[in-house]
Amino acid sequence: MLSMDGIRAGADDLISAAILADGWEEALARFAHGAGARDAVLMRNRGNAMVAALTSAEVADAVAEFAAGRAPPNSRYLKMKSSYFGFRVDHDDYSEEDLARDPFYQEFLRPNGMFWHANTILAPGADEFVELSLKRRPEPGPYQPDDKAMLNSVLPELHAAARIAKGILDAQARGMAWLLGRRGGPIIELDYRGRVLPGQAAGEGNPTCPIHIMRQRLVATDRTAQLAVDRAVAGAVSRPGRLGLAALAASDGRRYLLQLHPVPGKARDIFLSASALALLIELDRPRVTSRADLSGLRSAYGLTEREVNVVALLAEGLDIRAIAERLGIRTSTARSYLKDALQKTGATRQAELVALVARI
């Protein structure tokens, strides 16, 4: 049975997850429970295919199975339009006879302990859209018109959660891009599949630039360096992402380093926000020595002067060896300072620490 208080509490939890860029799985589970469902799935769809998803815990394995192609085709993609508004339930698009002979419902959903749906679009788009799907066990029966009315009453909060999530994730990426831009340029934003986001540029008007963009892909001028570029991109957009590096050379002999920085925060694939930032650094150019003002970070987290120096140089795009060389200390010592800074700030990866500096 649906609970209006539970639905509203679950919607508030989704807004909190959007603000924190974390906790989506738990928030989806609480919203599903309040909405009388077993599970909830937040997904990005393209046409008749799911391209990314976040789920409550119990349905995660089934969604992974579906994503891997080990399920009958989902007839809901054909039945439902991608431009509907408000929640739609099964009997809006199916008759009882349709459901009784539908392979997706009978051969995939039912054996996995779910059957009935209530779906809504949170972020429409021309090619891709974000959809929230509630999945109910067979026993309670289908969603009724009164249930739809209750779910539709929190649509403003659900749409707000989607807008907030997109805004927060984009702001984090912009903060990192601004900070990394002090180390070199250009900065190129990549999505969760390693594709260059629209509006990016690299090397236009500069025939000696060692990297350019072709069909949303970073392409090295020197073809022998392409494998290194692809590996760096793949590592940065993986889960969890890792710093990627590729050495490049321009046609005039100048040396460059392409750095791929993962951007922390869940749901970047859902809301199509930058998952990684590519930074092209000219190694032979004299460095402009500038560092972020990290006094706020030092006082807030109790960092020592040495730890602040390491964090500042990390934020400028240097790797741990270059940081040690700049500070005149051993690499192991620099790594120890970095480990202490991560522990004090609560960051688990270098990219999270850079993002924290960007927000400050």
C-alpha positions in Angstrom: 0.0 0.0 0.0 1.3 3.5 -0.9 2.0 6.0 1.8 1.9 9.7 1.0 4.3 10.4 3.8 6.6 7.7 2.6 6.5 9.0 -1.0 7.4 12.5 0.1 10.1 11.3 2.4 11.6 9.2 -0.5 11.4 12.2 -2.9 13.3 14.3 -0.3 15.9 11.5 -0.1 16.4 11.7 -3.8 16.9 15.5 -3.6 19.5 14.9 -0.8 21.3 12.3 -3.1 21.4 14.9 -5.9 22.9 17.6 -3.6 25.5 15.2 -2.2 26.2 13.5 -5.5 26.1 10.2 -3.6 23.7 7.8 -1.8 21.6 7.2 -4.8 21.1 3.5 -4.2 19.7 4.0 -0.7 17.5 6.9 -1.7 16.1 4.9 -4.6 15.3 2.0 -2.2 13.5 4.4 0.2 11.5 6.0 -2.5 10.5 2.6 -3.9 9.4 1.4 -0.4 7.3 4.5 0.1 5.8 4.1 -3.4 4.7 0.5 -2.7 7.3 -1.0 -5.0 10.1 -3.5 -4.4 12.7 -1.6 -6.5 13.5 1.6 -8.3 15.8 2.2 -11.3 17.1 5.5 -12.4 18.3 5.2 -16.0 19.4 7.0 -19.1 17.7 5.6 -22.2 18.4 6.1 -25.9 15.7 5.1 -28.2 14.8 1.5 -27.4 17.9 0.8 -25.2 19.1 1.5 -21.7 22.6 3.0 -21.7 23.2 3.6 -18.0 21.4 2.8 -14.7 21.5 3.3 -11.0 19.4 0.9 -9.0 18.2 0.0 -5.5 20.2 -3.0 -4.3 17.8 -5.9 -4.8 17.3 -5.3 -8.5 20.9 -4.6 -9.3 21.7 -8.1 -10.6 18.6 -8.3 -12.8 19.3 -4.9 -14.3 22.9 -6.0 -15.0 21.6 -9.2 -16.6 19.3 -7.1 -18.8 22.1 -4.7 -19.7 24.2 -7.6 -20.8 21.5 -8.8 -23.3 20.5 -11.8 -21.3 16.8 -11.1 -21.3 14.0 -10.9 -23.9 13.5 -7.5 -25.6 11.8 -5.0 -23.4 8.5 -4.4 -25.0 8.0 -1.3 -22.9 10.4 0.6 -25.2 8.0 0.0 -28.1 4.8 0.5 -26.2 5.7 3.8 -24.4 6.5 7.1 -26.0 9.7 8.9 -24.9 7.8 12.2 -24.5 5.1 11.3 -22.0 4.5 13.4 -18.9 3.7 12.1 -15.4 3.7 8.5 -14.2 2.6 5.8 -16.5 1.6 2.4 -15.3 1.3 -1.0 -17.1 -2.4 -0.8 -17.9 -1.9 2.6 -19.6 -0.2 0.7 -22.4 -1.0 -3.0 -22.0 -4.1 -5.1 -21.8 -4.3 -8.2 -19.6 -3.9 -10.4 -22.7 -0.8 -8.4 -23.7 0.8 -9.0 -20.3 -0.1 -12.7 -20.3 1.8 -13.4 -23.5 4.6 -10.8 -23.2 8.1 -12.6 -23.0 9.7 -9.7 -21.1 7.1 -9.8 -18.4 6.6 -13.5 -18.2 10.2 -14.8 -18.8 12.3 -12.1 -17.2 10.4 -9.9 -14.8 8.3 -12.5 -13.1 11.2 -15.0 -12.4 13.1 -12.1 -10.9 10.3 -11.3 -8.5 8.9 -8.2 -10.1 6.1 -7.4 -12.6 4.2 -4.1 -12.2 5.6 -0.7 -13.1 5.1 3.0 -12.6 7.5 5.1 -14.7 8.1 8.8 -15.3 10.6 10.8 -17.3 12.7 13.2 -15.2 14.8 14.8 -17.9 13.6 14.6 -21.5 15.9 14.9 -24.5 16.0 14.7 -28.2 18.1 11.5 -28.4 18.5 10.4 -24.7 16.3 10.9 -21.7 16.4 10.1 -17.9 13.6 7.9 -16.6 12.7 6.7 -13.1 11.1 3.2 -13.0 9.3 1.7 -10.0 9.1 -2.1 -10.0 6.5 -3.9 -8.0 6.1 -7.6 -7.0 3.3 -9.5 -8.7 1.3 -10.1 -5.5 0.1 -6.5 -4.7 -1.3 -6.1 -8.1 -1.0 -3.2 -10.6 -0.8 0.4 -9.8 -4.3 2.1 -9.7 -5.4 5.6 -10.8 -5.3 6.8 -7.2 -1.7 5.5 -6.9 -0.8 7.5 -10.0 -2.3 10.6 -8.5 -0.2 10.2 -5.4 3.0 9.6 -7.3 2.3 12.6 -9.6 1.9 14.9 -6.6 5.7 14.6 -6.0 6.7 15.2 -9.7 8.0 18.7 -8.9 10.3 17.3 -6.3 11.5 14.5 -8.6 12.2 17.0 -11.5 14.0 19.2 -9.1 16.2 16.3 -8.0 17.2 15.8 -11.6 18.0 19.5 -12.2 19.9 19.7 -8.9 21.9 16.6 -9.8 22.9 17.9 -13.2 23.8 21.3 -11.8 25.9 20.0 -8.9 27.8 17.5 -11.1 28.4 20.2 -13.8 29.6 22.7 -11.1 32.1 20.1 -9.8 33.5 19.6 -13.3 33.7 23.3 -13.9 35.6 23.8 -10.6 38.1 21.1 -11.5 38.5 22.5 -15.0 39.2 26.0 -13.7 41.8 24.7 -11.3 43.5 22.4 -13.8 43.5 25.2 -16.4 46.1 27.0 -14.3 48.5 24.1 -15.2 48.0 24.1 -18.9 45.4 23.9 -21.6 43.1 23.2 -23.3 40.7 21.4 -21.0 38.5 18.9 -22.7 35.4 17.4 -21.0 34.6 13.7 -21.6 31.4 11.8 -20.8 31.0 8.4 -19.1 31.8 6.6 -22.4 35.0 8.7 -23.1 33.3 10.8 -25.7 34.1 14.5 -26.0 31.1 16.5 -24.8 29.6 19.0 -27.4 31.2 22.5 -27.6 34.8 21.3 -26.9 37.8 22.3 -28.9 41.4 21.1 -29.2 44.0 22.3 -31.6 41.8 24.2 -34.0 43.9 26.7 -35.9 47.1 25.2 -34.5 48.6 22.7 -37.0 51.3 21.6 -34.5 48.8 20.6 -31.7 49.4 16.9 -30.9 45.7 16.1 -30.2 42.5 16.9 -31.9 38.8 15.9 -31.8 37.3 13.7 -34.4 33.7 12.4 -34.1 33.6 13.0 -30.3 36.9 11.2 -29.9 40.4 12.4 -28.8 42.7 11.6 -31.6 46.5 11.8 -31.5 48.3 13.4 -34.5 51.0 10.8 -34.0 49.1 7.5 -34.7 51.6 5.5 -32.6 50.4 7.4 -29.5 46.7 6.6 -30.1 46.7 3.4 -28.0 48.2 5.3 -25.0 45.5 8.0 -25.4 42.7 5.4 -25.6 44.0 3.6 -22.5 44.2 6.9 -20.6 40.7 7.8 -21.5 39.3 4.3 -20.6 41.0 4.4 -17.2 39.7 7.9 -16.3 36.0 7.1 -17.1 36.1 3.6 -15.5 34.6 2.9 -12.0 36.4 4.0 -10.0 38.3 6.2 -12.4 42.0 6.7 -12.2 44.5 9.3 -13.4 45.5 8.6 -17.0 48.7 9.8 -18.8 49.8 9.7 -22.4 53.1 11.2 -23.7 52.6 13.1 -27.0 54.9 14.9 -29.4 54.0 17.7 -31.8 55.1 17.9 -35.4 57.6 20.6 -34.5 59.3 18.3 -31.8 57.7 19.9 -28.7 56.8 17.4 -26.0 53.4 17.3 -24.3 51.7 15.3 -21.6 48.0 14.5 -21.9 46.5 14.0 -18.4 43.1 12.4 -17.9 41.5 13.4 -14.6 38.4 11.4 -13.4 35.7 13.7 -11.9 34.2 12.1 -8.7 30.5 11.9 -8.1 27.9 9.2 -8.9 25.3 9.4 -11.6 27.5 11.3 -14.1 26.5 8.7 -16.7 22.8 9.2 -15.9 22.8 13.0 -16.1 25.4 13.2 -18.9 27.8 15.3 -16.9 31.6 15.3 -17.5 33.1 12.1 -16.1 36.7 13.0 -16.9 38.8 16.1 -17.9 41.6 15.9 -20.4 44.4 18.4 -19.9 47.1 19.0 -22.4 50.4 20.2 -20.9 53.4 21.5 -22.9 56.4 20.1 -21.0 58.9 22.4 -22.5 57.1 25.6 -21.8 58.3 27.6 -18.8 55.9 27.0 -15.9 54.0 29.8 -14.3 54.3 29.2 -10.7 50.9 29.7 -9.2 49.1 27.8 -6.4 45.6 27.8 -5.1 44.9 29.6 -1.8 44.4 26.6 0.4 44.3 28.4 3.8 40.7 27.4 4.2 41.5 23.8 3.5 44.4 23.8 5.9 42.3 25.3 8.8 39.3 23.2 8.1 41.1 19.8 8.0 44.2 20.5 10.1 46.7 20.0 7.2 50.4 20.8 7.8 52.3 23.2 5.5 54.0 20.3 3.8 50.6 18.6 3.2 49.2 21.8 1.8 52.1 22.2 -0.6 51.6 18.6 -1.9 47.9 19.2 -2.3 48.4 22.5 -4.1 50.8 21.0 -6.6 48.6 18.0 -7.1 45.7 20.4 -7.9 47.9 22.1 -10.5 48.2 18.8 -12.4 51.6 17.4 -11.2 52.1 13.8 -10.5 53.7 12.5 -7.3 57.2 12.3 -8.7 57.1 15.8 -10.1 55.7 17.1 -6.8 58.6 15.5 -4.9 61.1 17.0 -7.3 59.6 20.4 -7.0 59.6 20.3 -3.2 63.1 18.7 -3.0 61.9 15.7 -1.1 61.8 11.9 -1.8 58.9 10.5 -3.7 58.0 8.2 -0.8 57.9 11.3 1.5 55.6 13.2 -0.9 53.4 10.1 -1.1 53.2 9.9 2.7 52.1 13.6 2.8 49.5 12.9 0.2 48.2 9.9 2.1 47.9 12.0 5.3 46.0 14.7 3.4 43.6 12.2 1.9 43.0 10.7 5.3 42.4 14.1 7.0 40.0 15.4 4.3 38.1 12.1 4.0 38.9 11.8 0.3 39.5 8.3 -1.0 41.1 9.2 -4.4 43.3 12.0 -5.7 40.5 13.2 -8.0 38.3 13.7 -5.0 41.0 15.8 -3.3 41.4 17.9 -6.5 37.6 18.4 -6.6 37.6 19.4 -2.9 40.2 22.1 -3.6 38.2 23.3 -6.6 35.1 23.7 -4.5 37.0 25.7 -1.8 
